[in-house]
Amino acid sequence: MKNKWRTVFWTLLTVFILTTLFLLYSILDQGVTITYMREGYEDTEHDLEQVSQIIKGKLTFEDFKEITDRYPDLGDSTSIELNRIKINFGTDKKVSSVTTNW
């Protein structure tokens, strides 16, 4: 009888330790993944800001012909909205600003 309890105790202790190690690994893995994702989003935002500074005042509404052909109702618009990016045009039909909608 004493031998059964000893076997059950060591079995449960092993299961407990393995479960705890798996949960610790999962939490650390999620933390690292979220950190890399956040850095990726920050890098993308920084790149978008640089690109918007480069194209500001240089590209015109006609340069976005492929987009305006897909969406004909943009013909008289002063801005183009793509998923999370909004490109605004000035009175001279050149890009005046590029903003993000997060």
Buried (B, 14 or more C-beta within 10 A) or exposed (E): EEEEEEEEEEEEEEEEEEEEEEEEEEEEEEEEEEEEEEEEEEEEEEEBEEEBEEBBEEBBBEBBEEEBEEEEEBEEEEBBBEEEBBBBBBEEEBBBEBEEEE
